[in-house]
Amino acid sequence: MRPSAVTPLLEARALVKRFAPARPFGGAAQRVAAVDGVDLVIARGEAVGLVGPSGSGKTTLARLLARLIEPDSGDLLLDGRSLLGRTPAAFARAPERRRVQMSFQDPADSLAPHLAAGEAIADPLRALAPRASAAERRARAIRAAERAGLGLDLLDRRPHQLSDGQKARVGLARAMAPEPDLLILDEPTAALDAMTAAGLLRTLGALKRESGLALLLVSHDADAVRLVCDRTATMTRGRLAPA
């Protein structure tokens, strides 16, 4: 799906990802396309919603766009340059790595239980800003927490001392700390009550308006997506429906 008259920030071209389904009794299995020839453009400062039923391929596509998994074919371009020309290990050290970040559906899964919230937020900077001092990493973590709407009095708490909503904001701040151009959010409100979810969506809307951050919001909740996003793409059986 391609918006008109915009400069692409991230562009997926014919992305394909196949997986072999589990077979409890062994034997060969035909690989199934979780993402099947997807084209998608996200412009600078644009918020795109990605909706569809469970199993439609939304999360797989999101992970492909963040290059957390590798496609079987197709291309992925950032500012018109392919991100797939380097090995995953080389890309992990490349400057482009920080520009696309992802916040996961269950933030607790990405938070080490022994790290306080502030340490967890700053932790990605060890790899993505290796020249930053400990003080600089701390300052960037504080700035990210403020932008994510996380109270600074919570930065010394560990995950088990935080509510689901607070952990969601830690996950958001952690993804924001590298100062990306595009933030991908996988079901950010799925585990939250209605009031907490509404507050998080307001924060995302403010981030888009105030910083020009591009967003890809993956959700099964079309109403939540409409509150934040400029347009919506619908995924079914690994493919995007025509606009």
C-alpha positions as a LaTeX table, in Angstrom:
\begin{tabular}{lrrr}
\hline
Residue & $x$ (\AA) & $y$ (\AA) & $z$ (\AA) \\
\hline
Met1 & 0.00 & 0.00 & 0.00 \\
Arg2 & 1.48 & 3.30 & $-1.09$ \\
Pro3 & 0.25 & 6.74 & 0.02 \\
Ser4 & 0.35 & 9.39 & $-2.67$ \\
Ala5 & 2.66 & 12.42 & $-2.76$ \\
Val6 & 4.82 & 11.39 & 0.19 \\
Thr7 & 8.49 & 10.65 & 0.66 \\
Pro8 & 8.91 & 7.04 & 1.79 \\
Leu9 & 10.75 & 6.51 & 5.05 \\
Leu10 & 10.42 & 2.72 & 5.09 \\
Glu11 & 9.30 & 0.68 & 2.12 \\
Ala12 & 8.62 & $-3.05$ & 1.92 \\
Arg13 & 8.68 & $-4.58$ & $-1.53$ \\
Ala14 & 7.17 & $-8.04$ & $-2.10$ \\
Leu15 & 8.24 & $-9.32$ & 1.33 \\
Val16 & 7.77 & $-13.06$ & 1.84 \\
Lys17 & 8.30 & $-15.09$ & 5.00 \\
Arg18 & 7.47 & $-18.78$ & 5.26 \\
Phe19 & 7.44 & $-21.07$ & 8.27 \\
Ala20 & 7.15 & $-24.83$ & 8.56 \\
Pro21 & 4.20 & $-25.69$ & 10.84 \\
Ala22 & 4.84 & $-27.99$ & 13.77 \\
Arg23 & 4.05 & $-31.65$ & 13.12 \\
Pro24 & 3.62 & $-33.62$ & 16.35 \\
Phe25 & 4.24 & $-36.98$ & 14.64 \\
Gly26 & 7.21 & $-35.86$ & 12.55 \\
Gly27 & 7.57 & $-35.94$ & 8.80 \\
Ala28 & 8.09 & $-33.21$ & 6.26 \\
Ala29 & 5.71 & $-30.27$ & 6.22 \\
Gln30 & 5.01 & $-27.76$ & 3.52 \\
Arg31 & 6.18 & $-24.27$ & 4.47 \\
Val32 & 3.34 & $-21.78$ & 4.92 \\
Ala33 & 3.65 & $-18.13$ & 3.93 \\
Ala34 & 2.97 & $-16.01$ & 7.03 \\
Val35 & 3.77 & $-12.94$ & 4.91 \\
Asp36 & 3.05 & $-13.41$ & 1.22 \\
Gly37 & 4.36 & $-10.72$ & $-1.13$ \\
Val38 & 3.58 & $-7.64$ & 0.96 \\
Asp39 & 4.20 & $-4.11$ & $-0.32$ \\
Leu40 & 3.93 & $-1.33$ & 2.25 \\
Val41 & 5.16 & 2.26 & 2.42 \\
Ile42 & 5.40 & 4.32 & 5.60 \\
Ala43 & 6.14 & 8.02 & 5.16 \\
Arg44 & 8.03 & 10.30 & 7.50 \\
Gly45 & 5.80 & 11.40 & 10.35 \\
Glu46 & 2.96 & 9.12 & 9.25 \\
Ala47 & 1.02 & 6.82 & 11.57 \\
Val48 & $-0.18$ & 3.63 & 9.90 \\
Gly49 & $-2.46$ & 1.10 & 11.52 \\
Leu50 & $-2.06$ & $-2.58$ & 10.70 \\
Val51 & $-5.16$ & $-4.57$ & 11.59 \\
Gly52 & $-6.39$ & $-8.09$ & 10.99 \\
Pro53 & $-7.42$ & $-11.28$ & 12.78 \\
Ser54 & $-5.08$ & $-13.45$ & 14.82 \\
Gly55 & $-2.84$ & $-15.49$ & 12.56 \\
Ser56 & $-3.08$ & $-13.04$ & 9.68 \\
Gly57 & 0.66 & $-12.32$ & 9.70 \\
Lys58 & 0.64 & $-8.89$ & 11.36 \\
Thr59 & 3.34 & $-9.60$ & 13.94 \\
Thr60 & 5.52 & $-11.45$ & 11.43 \\
Leu61 & 5.35 & $-8.45$ & 9.09 \\
Ala62 & 6.17 & $-6.07$ & 11.95 \\
Arg63 & 9.25 & $-8.13$ & 12.86 \\
Leu64 & 10.34 & $-8.20$ & 9.23 \\
Leu65 & 10.05 & $-4.41$ & 9.01 \\
Ala66 & 12.19 & $-4.05$ & 12.14 \\
Arg67 & 14.57 & $-6.65$ & 10.70 \\
Leu68 & 14.25 & $-8.82$ & 13.77 \\
Ile69 & 13.69 & $-11.76$ & 11.43 \\
Glu70 & 14.90 & $-12.18$ & 7.85 \\
Pro71 & 12.59 & $-12.42$ & 4.82 \\
Asp72 & 12.79 & $-15.33$ & 2.40 \\
Ser73 & 12.50 & $-12.89$ & $-0.49$ \\
Gly74 & 11.66 & $-9.28$ & $-1.24$ \\
Asp75 & 13.37 & $-6.09$ & $-0.17$ \\
Leu76 & 13.20 & $-3.57$ & 2.65 \\
Leu77 & 14.34 & 0.00 & 2.06 \\
Leu78 & 15.03 & 2.87 & 4.45 \\
Asp79 & 15.23 & 6.25 & 2.73 \\
Gly80 & 15.45 & 4.36 & $-0.55$ \\
Arg81 & 18.41 & 2.19 & 0.47 \\
Ser82 & 18.11 & $-1.54$ & 1.03 \\
Leu83 & 18.54 & $-2.75$ & 4.60 \\
Leu84 & 19.11 & $-6.32$ & 3.45 \\
Gly85 & 22.55 & $-5.95$ & 1.89 \\
Arg86 & 24.33 & $-6.77$ & 5.15 \\
Thr87 & 24.27 & $-9.83$ & 7.33 \\
Pro88 & 22.10 & $-9.64$ & 10.48 \\
Ala89 & 25.27 & $-9.38$ & 12.61 \\
Ala90 & 26.62 & $-6.49$ & 10.52 \\
Phe91 & 23.24 & $-4.75$ & 10.49 \\
Ala92 & 23.03 & $-4.99$ & 14.30 \\
Arg93 & 26.08 & $-2.71$ & 14.46 \\
Ala94 & 25.03 & $-0.37$ & 11.65 \\
Pro95 & 23.79 & 3.20 & 12.27 \\
Glu96 & 20.49 & 2.32 & 10.57 \\
Arg97 & 19.70 & $-0.19$ & 13.30 \\
Arg98 & 18.54 & 2.49 & 15.75 \\
Arg99 & 16.24 & 4.19 & 13.23 \\
Val100 & 13.53 & 1.51 & 13.33 \\
Gln101 & 12.60 & 0.28 & 16.79 \\
Met102 & 9.86 & $-2.03$ & 18.05 \\
Ser103 & 7.80 & $-2.13$ & 21.22 \\
Phe104 & 6.45 & $-5.60$ & 21.93 \\
Gln105 & 2.99 & $-6.87$ & 22.84 \\
Asp106 & 4.03 & $-8.06$ & 26.30 \\
Pro107 & 6.67 & $-5.59$ & 27.51 \\
Ala108 & 7.49 & $-7.82$ & 30.47 \\
Asp109 & 9.02 & $-10.31$ & 28.02 \\
Ser110 & 11.61 & $-7.73$ & 26.97 \\
Leu111 & 12.36 & $-6.47$ & 30.49 \\
Ala112 & 15.03 & $-8.30$ & 32.46 \\
Pro113 & 13.67 & $-8.93$ & 35.98 \\
His114 & 16.95 & $-7.85$ & 37.62 \\
Leu115 & 17.06 & $-4.44$ & 35.88 \\
Ala116 & 15.30 & $-1.37$ & 37.25 \\
Ala117 & 13.07 & 0.47 & 34.77 \\
Gly118 & 15.66 & 3.18 & 34.08 \\
Glu119 & 18.35 & 0.58 & 33.43 \\
Ala120 & 16.04 & $-1.35$ & 31.10 \\
Ile121 & 15.25 & 1.80 & 29.12 \\
Ala122 & 18.95 & 2.67 & 28.76 \\
Asp123 & 20.09 & $-0.88$ & 28.01 \\
Pro124 & 19.61 & $-0.80$ & 24.18 \\
Leu125 & 21.94 & 2.20 & 24.03 \\
Arg126 & 24.91 & 0.00 & 24.95 \\
Ala127 & 24.70 & $-1.47$ & 21.46 \\
Leu128 & 23.02 & 1.36 & 19.55 \\
Ala129 & 24.97 & 4.29 & 21.06 \\
Pro130 & 28.26 & 2.62 & 22.05 \\
Arg131 & 30.13 & 5.91 & 22.44 \\
Ala132 & 27.65 & 7.31 & 24.95 \\
Ser133 & 28.83 & 7.45 & 28.54 \\
Ala134 & 26.81 & 5.98 & 31.41 \\
Ala135 & 25.67 & 9.51 & 32.28 \\
Glu136 & 24.57 & 10.15 & 28.70 \\
Arg137 & 22.68 & 6.87 & 28.59 \\
Arg138 & 20.94 & 7.78 & 31.85 \\
Ala139 & 20.00 & 11.23 & 30.50 \\
Arg140 & 18.57 & 9.70 & 27.34 \\
Ala141 & 16.63 & 7.15 & 29.38 \\
Ile142 & 15.11 & 9.95 & 31.46 \\
Arg143 & 14.16 & 11.88 & 28.33 \\
Ala144 & 12.59 & 8.77 & 26.79 \\
Ala145 & 10.65 & 8.06 & 30.00 \\
Glu146 & 9.28 & 11.60 & 30.01 \\
Arg147 & 8.20 & 11.31 & 26.37 \\
Ala148 & 6.55 & 7.97 & 27.11 \\
Gly149 & 4.61 & 9.46 & 30.04 \\
Leu150 & 6.40 & 7.36 & 32.66 \\
Gly151 & 6.85 & 8.97 & 36.06 \\
Leu152 & 10.53 & 9.47 & 36.87 \\
Asp153 & 9.89 & 8.19 & 40.38 \\
Leu154 & 9.36 & 4.75 & 38.80 \\
Leu155 & 12.79 & 4.49 & 37.17 \\
Asp156 & 14.32 & 2.69 & 40.15 \\
Arg157 & 11.59 & 0.05 & 40.32 \\
Arg158 & 11.96 & $-3.44$ & 38.91 \\
Pro159 & 9.31 & $-4.99$ & 36.63 \\
His160 & 7.51 & $-6.88$ & 39.42 \\
Gln161 & 6.96 & $-3.54$ & 41.18 \\
Leu162 & 5.19 & $-1.99$ & 38.18 \\
Ser163 & 1.61 & $-2.22$ & 36.94 \\
Asp164 & 0.82 & $-3.48$ & 33.44 \\
Gly165 & 0.32 & 0.09 & 32.25 \\
Gln166 & 3.63 & 1.20 & 33.75 \\
Lys167 & 5.44 & $-1.74$ & 32.16 \\
Ala168 & 3.88 & $-0.82$ & 28.81 \\
Arg169 & 5.31 & 2.69 & 29.16 \\
Val170 & 8.73 & 1.28 & 30.12 \\
Gly171 & 8.60 & $-0.79$ & 26.93 \\
Leu172 & 7.65 & 2.30 & 24.94 \\
Ala173 & 10.43 & 4.36 & 26.52 \\
Arg174 & 12.93 & 1.58 & 25.86 \\
Ala175 & 12.04 & 1.68 & 22.16 \\
Met176 & 12.19 & 5.49 & 22.19 \\
Ala177 & 15.62 & 5.77 & 23.86 \\
Pro178 & 17.59 & 5.16 & 20.62 \\
Glu179 & 15.62 & 8.08 & 19.09 \\
Pro180 & 14.18 & 6.18 & 16.11 \\
Asp181 & 12.53 & 7.62 & 13.03 \\
Leu182 & 9.94 & 4.83 & 13.01 \\
Leu183 & 8.40 & 3.13 & 16.02 \\
Ile184 & 6.61 & $-0.20$ & 15.49 \\
Leu185 & 4.16 & $-1.16$ & 18.24 \\
Asp186 & 2.78 & $-4.69$ & 18.39 \\
Glu187 & $-0.61$ & $-4.77$ & 20.15 \\
Pro188 & 0.46 & $-2.10$ & 22.68 \\
Thr189 & $-2.92$ & $-1.99$ & 24.44 \\
Ala190 & $-3.84$ & $-5.70$ & 24.36 \\
Ala191 & $-3.11$ & $-6.38$ & 28.04 \\
Leu192 & $-4.41$ & $-3.07$ & 29.38 \\
Asp193 & $-7.74$ & $-2.01$ & 30.82 \\
Ala194 & $-9.74$ & 0.53 & 28.83 \\
Met195 & $-8.66$ & 3.60 & 30.81 \\
Thr196 & $-4.96$ & 2.68 & 30.78 \\
Ala197 & $-5.13$ & 1.84 & 27.06 \\
Ala198 & $-6.74$ & 5.20 & 26.28 \\
Gly199 & $-3.96$ & 6.99 & 28.15 \\
Leu200 & $-1.28$ & 5.13 & 26.21 \\
Leu201 & $-2.98$ & 5.93 & 22.90 \\
Arg202 & $-3.08$ & 9.61 & 23.84 \\
Thr203 & 0.66 & 9.44 & 24.51 \\
Leu204 & 1.28 & 7.90 & 21.10 \\
Gly205 & $-0.81$ & 10.59 & 19.42 \\
Ala206 & 1.17 & 13.29 & 21.22 \\
Leu207 & 4.48 & 11.70 & 20.16 \\
Lys208 & 3.40 & 11.77 & 16.55 \\
Arg209 & 2.21 & 15.38 & 16.67 \\
Glu210 & 5.07 & 16.82 & 18.68 \\
Ser211 & 8.09 & 14.93 & 17.34 \\
Gly212 & 7.12 & 13.91 & 13.82 \\
Leu213 & 7.78 & 10.29 & 14.73 \\
Ala214 & 6.43 & 7.74 & 12.25 \\
Leu215 & 4.37 & 4.93 & 13.77 \\
Leu216 & 3.21 & 1.49 & 12.72 \\
Leu217 & 0.50 & 0.42 & 15.16 \\
Val218 & $-0.28$ & $-3.30$ & 14.95 \\
Ser219 & $-3.61$ & $-4.16$ & 16.56 \\
His220 & $-6.75$ & $-6.26$ & 16.33 \\
Asp221 & $-8.66$ & $-3.21$ & 17.64 \\
Ala222 & $-9.62$ & $-1.06$ & 14.64 \\
Asp223 & $-11.21$ & 1.59 & 16.88 \\
Ala224 & $-7.95$ & 2.09 & 18.81 \\
Val225 & $-6.02$ & 2.37 & 15.55 \\
Arg226 & $-8.35$ & 5.08 & 14.24 \\
Leu227 & $-7.64$ & 7.25 & 17.28 \\
Val228 & $-3.96$ & 7.55 & 16.37 \\
Cys229 & $-3.39$ & 6.61 & 12.74 \\
Asp230 & $-3.64$ & 8.51 & 9.47 \\
Arg231 & $-4.62$ & 5.38 & 7.54 \\
Thr232 & $-5.17$ & 1.69 & 8.10 \\
Ala233 & $-3.92$ & $-1.40$ & 6.27 \\
Thr234 & $-5.78$ & $-4.68$ & 6.71 \\
Met235 & $-3.95$ & $-7.99$ & 6.65 \\
Thr236 & $-5.56$ & $-11.35$ & 5.88 \\
Arg237 & $-3.77$ & $-14.65$ & 5.35 \\
Gly238 & $-0.40$ & $-13.03$ & 4.93 \\
Arg239 & $-1.49$ & $-10.40$ & 2.43 \\
Leu240 & $-2.59$ & $-6.78$ & 2.61 \\
Ala241 & $-6.07$ & $-6.05$ & 1.34 \\
Pro242 & $-6.27$ & $-3.48$ & $-1.48$ \\
Ala243 & $-6.70$ & 0.08 & $-0.21$ \\
\hline
\end{tabular}
